[in-house]
Structures are given as structure tokens and as C-alpha cells.
Amino acid sequence: MTDLPASRWRASPQRLARLLAGLWLFGTGEGLVVHGDLGASPWTVFAQGVSVQTPLSIGQATILISGGVLLLWILLRQKPGLGTILNAIVIGVAIDVTLSLVGDDPTLVERWISLLGGVALVAIGSGFYLGAALGPGPRDGLMTGIHRVTGRPVSHVRMVIELLALLVGAILGGTVGVGTVIFALSIGPAVHLALRVMSPIAATDM
């Protein structure tokens, strides 16, 4: 049967490879940002906080949070895809693998390299997995679902959700710092650039 680009559950080997590579790069990037210890992305601050308060690792907490977010999809009547389910699992695994491989006590220069390299990998990973078009991630689906139900602008919904995740994570003990600000300001343009660069590749894979 010919694979249909609109399908969120049927994927050609190329699309599946793009999805998995993108999710792994995304998780690796998040792990490097955590390793830099200069402040993580809002949702990873949340996962860090959960990790501080429980026996869970940051990756395991990320998977748990993703599962909780997916339960909210039921109320919002959002439709998942293969990419949604794999997003909820692979990114958390990649974060833990990355943190297990990088050394402890990095120098200040190494921390900055880890932060900036991590942001770049998150952007590249986003370009890969979004281009696979196999369903939004749990957090993106939450954002678009709330937008559809409430009619509020997507940008406002996203800002409120991420600020809440950041606030709860900080209260629980997650790391907020200059890296959090850099991530928040740079990730949008970086993902946009990655999607523009990778769109010709995506077209050949579909």
C-alpha cells in the first residue's frame, strides 16, 4: 500500500527514520542543555523539579509528564499519531542516555558549549521530526487543543503553558537561569531555520 503523507500512523521507512532521528537529537540536545547547568527549557525545568522530588531520573520524569499531558488530550479530543507516542518516550530516553555519557563537573566554557550545542541539536531535531508529519508532540498538541477549545491565540496559549511549567518546575527545584532565557529566545528562530533548510529533504522522503 502506498504511504500517504497525511497519515499519522502509516510511515515509510524514510519518514520513520526522520522521526526517530529527530526525536533522538531533540532529547540529546535537551540533555546537553541540562548538562550545561545554566538553566533548562521550561518543560525540562519541570522534569528536573519532578526528578528532584522523586526517585525518577530527568528522562523518566519527562516520560511521566508526557503521559500526563496525553491524558489531557482526551478532554481536548486531540488525535495522536505515531510521532506523538514516540515523542513521549524517545526524548526522555535520549535525555537519560546523554546525561549518562557526559562527564561530571564541566568547566564554565564546557557548560556554555553544552548549552549552545544543545539548543542547536533541539532545533535540528525539531526540523527532522516535524518534517516527518506523524503527529504533534504531547506538549504541542496540548497547546493547539487549548487554542481550538478556547479560541485564544496560539502564542498566548503557549506562553501561559510554558510559564506554568517553568514556575512549577522552579518551585520543585528545577534549574532556571540564563540558559532558560537563551533557550526561550532562540529556539523559535532556530527551529524555523532548521525547517527551511530541511524542507527540500522532507519533500524527497514523502
Contacts in CASP RR format, 6 or more apart in sequence:
PFRMAT RR
TARGET T0000
AUTHOR 0000-0000-0000
METHOD contacts of the structure
MODEL  1
MTDLPASRWRASPQRLARLLAGLWLFGTGEGLVVHGDLGASPWTVFAQGV
SVQTPLSIGQATILISGGVLLLWILLRQKPGLGTILNAIVIGVAIDVTLS
LVGDDPTLVERWISLLGGVALVAIGSGFYLGAALGPGPRDGLMTGIHRVT
GRPVSHVRMVIELLALLVGAILGGTVGVGTVIFALSIGPAVHLALRVMSP
IAATDM
1 10 0 8 1.000
3 10 0 8 1.000
3 11 0 8 1.000
3 12 0 8 1.000
3 15 0 8 1.000
3 206 0 8 1.000
4 10 0 8 1.000
5 133 0 8 1.000
5 206 0 8 1.000
6 133 0 8 1.000
8 79 0 8 1.000
8 80 0 8 1.000
8 81 0 8 1.000
8 82 0 8 1.000
8 83 0 8 1.000
8 84 0 8 1.000
8 133 0 8 1.000
8 134 0 8 1.000
8 135 0 8 1.000
9 81 0 8 1.000
9 82 0 8 1.000
9 134 0 8 1.000
11 19 0 8 1.000
11 82 0 8 1.000
11 132 0 8 1.000
11 134 0 8 1.000
12 205 0 8 1.000
12 206 0 8 1.000
14 205 0 8 1.000
15 132 0 8 1.000
15 133 0 8 1.000
15 134 0 8 1.000
15 205 0 8 1.000
15 206 0 8 1.000
16 82 0 8 1.000
16 132 0 8 1.000
16 134 0 8 1.000
18 128 0 8 1.000
18 129 0 8 1.000
18 131 0 8 1.000
18 132 0 8 1.000
18 202 0 8 1.000
18 205 0 8 1.000
19 82 0 8 1.000
19 83 0 8 1.000
19 86 0 8 1.000
19 128 0 8 1.000
19 129 0 8 1.000
19 132 0 8 1.000
19 134 0 8 1.000
20 86 0 8 1.000
20 90 0 8 1.000
21 125 0 8 1.000
21 128 0 8 1.000
21 129 0 8 1.000
22 124 0 8 1.000
22 125 0 8 1.000
22 126 0 8 1.000
22 127 0 8 1.000
22 128 0 8 1.000
22 129 0 8 1.000
22 132 0 8 1.000
23 83 0 8 1.000
23 86 0 8 1.000
23 87 0 8 1.000
23 90 0 8 1.000
23 91 0 8 1.000
23 94 0 8 1.000
23 125 0 8 1.000
23 129 0 8 1.000
24 90 0 8 1.000
24 94 0 8 1.000
25 94 0 8 1.000
25 121 0 8 1.000
25 122 0 8 1.000
25 124 0 8 1.000
25 125 0 8 1.000
25 128 0 8 1.000
26 91 0 8 1.000
26 94 0 8 1.000
26 121 0 8 1.000
26 122 0 8 1.000
26 125 0 8 1.000
26 126 0 8 1.000
26 129 0 8 1.000
27 90 0 8 1.000
27 91 0 8 1.000
27 92 0 8 1.000
27 94 0 8 1.000
27 95 0 8 1.000
27 98 0 8 1.000
27 121 0 8 1.000
27 122 0 8 1.000
28 94 0 8 1.000
28 95 0 8 1.000
28 97 0 8 1.000
28 98 0 8 1.000
28 118 0 8 1.000
28 121 0 8 1.000
29 98 0 8 1.000
29 117 0 8 1.000
29 118 0 8 1.000
29 119 0 8 1.000
29 120 0 8 1.000
29 121 0 8 1.000
29 122 0 8 1.000
30 40 0 8 1.000
30 41 0 8 1.000
30 44 0 8 1.000
30 62 0 8 1.000
30 91 0 8 1.000
30 92 0 8 1.000
30 94 0 8 1.000
30 95 0 8 1.000
30 98 0 8 1.000
30 118 0 8 1.000
30 122 0 8 1.000
31 44 0 8 1.000
31 58 0 8 1.000
31 94 0 8 1.000
31 95 0 8 1.000
31 98 0 8 1.000
31 99 0 8 1.000
31 102 0 8 1.000
31 118 0 8 1.000
32 98 0 8 1.000
32 102 0 8 1.000
32 114 0 8 1.000
32 115 0 8 1.000
32 117 0 8 1.000
32 118 0 8 1.000
32 121 0 8 1.000
33 39 0 8 1.000
33 40 0 8 1.000
33 41 0 8 1.000
33 44 0 8 1.000
33 114 0 8 1.000
33 115 0 8 1.000
33 118 0 8 1.000
33 119 0 8 1.000
33 122 0 8 1.000
33 179 0 8 1.000
33 183 0 8 1.000
34 40 0 8 1.000
34 44 0 8 1.000
34 48 0 8 1.000
34 58 0 8 1.000
34 95 0 8 1.000
34 99 0 8 1.000
34 175 0 8 1.000
35 98 0 8 1.000
35 99 0 8 1.000
35 102 0 8 1.000
35 103 0 8 1.000
35 106 0 8 1.000
35 111 0 8 1.000
35 114 0 8 1.000
36 106 0 8 1.000
36 110 0 8 1.000
36 111 0 8 1.000
36 112 0 8 1.000
36 114 0 8 1.000
36 115 0 8 1.000
37 106 0 8 1.000
37 111 0 8 1.000
37 175 0 8 1.000
38 111 0 8 1.000
38 112 0 8 1.000
38 115 0 8 1.000
38 175 0 8 1.000
38 177 0 8 1.000
38 178 0 8 1.000
38 179 0 8 1.000
38 182 0 8 1.000
39 45 0 8 1.000
39 115 0 8 1.000
39 175 0 8 1.000
39 176 0 8 1.000
39 177 0 8 1.000
39 178 0 8 1.000
39 179 0 8 1.000
39 180 0 8 1.000
39 183 0 8 1.000
40 48 0 8 1.000
40 174 0 8 1.000
40 175 0 8 1.000
40 176 0 8 1.000
40 179 0 8 1.000
40 180 0 8 1.000
40 183 0 8 1.000
41 122 0 8 1.000
41 180 0 8 1.000
41 183 0 8 1.000
41 184 0 8 1.000
41 187 0 8 1.000
42 162 0 8 1.000
42 163 0 8 1.000
42 165 0 8 1.000
42 166 0 8 1.000
42 180 0 8 1.000
42 184 0 8 1.000
43 62 0 8 1.000
43 65 0 8 1.000
43 139 0 8 1.000
43 162 0 8 1.000
43 165 0 8 1.000
44 58 0 8 1.000
44 62 0 8 1.000
44 95 0 8 1.000
45 165 0 8 1.000
45 166 0 8 1.000
45 169 0 8 1.000
45 170 0 8 1.000
45 174 0 8 1.000
45 175 0 8 1.000
45 176 0 8 1.000
45 180 0 8 1.000
46 61 0 8 1.000
46 65 0 8 1.000
46 165 0 8 1.000
46 166 0 8 1.000
46 168 0 8 1.000
46 169 0 8 1.000
46 172 0 8 1.000
46 174 0 8 1.000
47 58 0 8 1.000
47 59 0 8 1.000
47 61 0 8 1.000
47 62 0 8 1.000
47 65 0 8 1.000
47 95 0 8 1.000
48 58 0 8 1.000
48 61 0 8 1.000
48 169 0 8 1.000
48 172 0 8 1.000
48 173 0 8 1.000
48 174 0 8 1.000
48 175 0 8 1.000
49 61 0 8 1.000
49 169 0 8 1.000
49 172 0 8 1.000
49 173 0 8 1.000
49 174 0 8 1.000
50 56 0 8 1.000
50 61 0 8 1.000
50 64 0 8 1.000
50 65 0 8 1.000
50 169 0 8 1.000
50 172 0 8 1.000
51 57 0 8 1.000
51 58 0 8 1.000
51 59 0 8 1.000
51 60 0 8 1.000
51 61 0 8 1.000
52 172 0 8 1.000
52 173 0 8 1.000
52 174 0 8 1.000
53 172 0 8 1.000
53 173 0 8 1.000
54 61 0 8 1.000
56 64 0 8 1.000
57 96 0 8 1.000
57 99 0 8 1.000
58 92 0 8 1.000
58 95 0 8 1.000
58 96 0 8 1.000
58 99 0 8 1.000
59 91 0 8 1.000
59 92 0 8 1.000
59 93 0 8 1.000
59 95 0 8 1.000
59 96 0 8 1.000
60 92 0 8 1.000
60 96 0 8 1.000
62 91 0 8 1.000
62 92 0 8 1.000
62 95 0 8 1.000
63 88 0 8 1.000
63 89 0 8 1.000
63 92 0 8 1.000
63 93 0 8 1.000
66 87 0 8 1.000
66 88 0 8 1.000
66 89 0 8 1.000
66 91 0 8 1.000
66 92 0 8 1.000
66 138 0 8 1.000
66 139 0 8 1.000
67 88 0 8 1.000
67 138 0 8 1.000
68 138 0 8 1.000
69 138 0 8 1.000
69 139 0 8 1.000
69 142 0 8 1.000
70 80 0 8 1.000
70 84 0 8 1.000
70 88 0 8 1.000
70 138 0 8 1.000
72 142 0 8 1.000
73 80 0 8 1.000
73 138 0 8 1.000
73 141 0 8 1.000
73 142 0 8 1.000
73 145 0 8 1.000
76 141 0 8 1.000
76 142 0 8 1.000
76 145 0 8 1.000
76 146 0 8 1.000
76 148 0 8 1.000
76 149 0 8 1.000
78 141 0 8 1.000
78 142 0 8 1.000
78 144 0 8 1.000
78 145 0 8 1.000
80 135 0 8 1.000
81 134 0 8 1.000
81 135 0 8 1.000
82 134 0 8 1.000
82 135 0 8 1.000
83 129 0 8 1.000
83 132 0 8 1.000
83 134 0 8 1.000
83 135 0 8 1.000
83 137 0 8 1.000
84 134 0 8 1.000
84 135 0 8 1.000
84 136 0 8 1.000
84 137 0 8 1.000
84 138 0 8 1.000
84 141 0 8 1.000
86 134 0 8 1.000
87 129 0 8 1.000
87 137 0 8 1.000
87 138 0 8 1.000
88 137 0 8 1.000
88 138 0 8 1.000
102 114 0 8 1.000
106 114 0 8 1.000
115 179 0 8 1.000
115 182 0 8 1.000
116 182 0 8 1.000
119 182 0 8 1.000
119 183 0 8 1.000
119 186 0 8 1.000
119 187 0 8 1.000
119 190 0 8 1.000
120 190 0 8 1.000
122 183 0 8 1.000
122 187 0 8 1.000
122 190 0 8 1.000
122 191 0 8 1.000
123 187 0 8 1.000
123 188 0 8 1.000
123 190 0 8 1.000
123 191 0 8 1.000
123 193 0 8 1.000
123 194 0 8 1.000
124 194 0 8 1.000
125 194 0 8 1.000
126 191 0 8 1.000
126 194 0 8 1.000
126 195 0 8 1.000
127 191 0 8 1.000
127 194 0 8 1.000
127 195 0 8 1.000
127 198 0 8 1.000
128 198 0 8 1.000
130 191 0 8 1.000
130 195 0 8 1.000
131 195 0 8 1.000
131 198 0 8 1.000
131 199 0 8 1.000
131 202 0 8 1.000
132 202 0 8 1.000
132 205 0 8 1.000
133 202 0 8 1.000
133 206 0 8 1.000
136 144 0 8 1.000
139 161 0 8 1.000
142 161 0 8 1.000
143 154 0 8 1.000
143 157 0 8 1.000
143 158 0 8 1.000
143 161 0 8 1.000
144 154 0 8 1.000
146 152 0 8 1.000
146 157 0 8 1.000
146 161 0 8 1.000
147 153 0 8 1.000
147 154 0 8 1.000
147 157 0 8 1.000
150 157 0 8 1.000
162 184 0 8 1.000
166 176 0 8 1.000
166 180 0 8 1.000
170 176 0 8 1.000
END
